[in-house]
Amino acid sequence: MSDINSLSPNELSIAATAIAIAIAEGRTADEVNVLGNFIIAVGSILTTIAAQEASLENINKASKENKKGK
């Protein structure tokens, strides 16, 4: 994933647009709708996982800092 992380915001947007167009080409509106909703669901789950990981890291960090302060 380091390649995606090195893209500028504009480059990443262009890449996403190109991928979306390539996926949609030759598909019906219903097929594109199903695929789009599936991709949205995957993205939502990924952001939920990332948010929970960040939350747990913050809790662990705060717990370690509290133990040092005592």
Backbone torsions as a table, in degrees:
resi	resn	phi	psi	omega
1	MET	NA	-2.0	-178.5
2	SER	-63.6	-26.5	178.2
3	ASP	-65.6	-42.9	178.2
4	ILE	-65.9	-38.9	-179.0
5	ASN	-66.4	-20.6	-178.4
6	SER	-90.5	-6.2	179.8
7	LEU	-77.2	147.0	173.2
8	SER	-73.3	163.2	177.3
9	PRO	-56.4	-40.0	179.1
10	ASN	-66.4	-42.7	179.0
11	GLU	-63.4	-41.3	179.2
12	LEU	-64.2	-40.1	177.5
13	SER	-64.6	-41.1	178.3
14	ILE	-65.0	-42.7	178.9
15	ALA	-62.3	-44.0	179.2
16	ALA	-62.5	-40.7	178.7
17	THR	-63.1	-45.2	-179.9
18	ALA	-63.1	-41.1	179.0
19	ILE	-65.1	-43.7	179.7
20	ALA	-61.5	-43.3	179.4
21	ILE	-64.3	-42.4	-179.9
22	ALA	-64.6	-40.5	179.2
23	ILE	-67.2	-39.6	-175.8
24	ALA	-74.8	-24.8	-175.0
25	GLU	-61.1	127.1	176.8
26	GLY	81.7	4.3	179.7
27	ARG	-106.5	155.2	176.5
28	THR	-76.0	165.5	177.8
29	ALA	-60.5	-38.1	178.3
30	ASP	-63.3	-43.8	179.2
31	GLU	-63.5	-43.4	178.5
32	VAL	-63.3	-39.9	179.0
33	ASN	-62.2	-45.4	179.3
34	VAL	-63.6	-47.1	179.4
35	LEU	-61.7	-42.7	179.3
36	GLY	-61.5	-43.7	178.2
37	ASN	-66.4	-36.6	176.3
38	PHE	-63.0	-45.4	180.0
39	ILE	-64.2	-39.4	176.4
40	ILE	-61.5	-42.7	179.2
41	ALA	-61.8	-44.7	178.2
42	VAL	-61.1	-44.4	179.1
43	GLY	-61.9	-40.4	178.4
44	SER	-63.3	-41.9	179.4
45	ILE	-66.9	-40.0	177.4
46	LEU	-61.2	-43.0	179.8
47	THR	-70.0	-31.0	174.9
48	THR	-65.5	-44.2	177.5
49	ILE	-60.9	-47.1	-179.2
50	ALA	-62.9	-41.0	179.7
51	ALA	-64.2	-42.3	179.7
52	GLN	-67.3	-40.4	176.7
53	GLU	-60.7	-44.1	179.0
54	ALA	-64.3	-40.9	179.3
55	SER	-62.6	-46.3	179.1
56	LEU	-64.2	-38.9	176.5
57	GLU	-61.9	-42.6	178.7
58	ASN	-65.0	-39.9	178.2
59	ILE	-63.8	-45.4	179.0
60	ASN	-63.1	-41.0	179.2
61	LYS	-64.2	-44.9	179.8
62	ALA	-64.8	-38.3	179.1
63	SER	-64.2	-42.6	178.3
64	LYS	-65.0	-39.7	178.8
65	GLU	-66.4	-38.1	178.1
66	ASN	-65.8	-38.0	179.1
67	LYS	-67.2	-35.8	177.4
68	LYS	-67.0	-35.2	-176.6
69	GLY	-75.8	-14.2	-176.8
70	LYS	-88.7	NA	NA
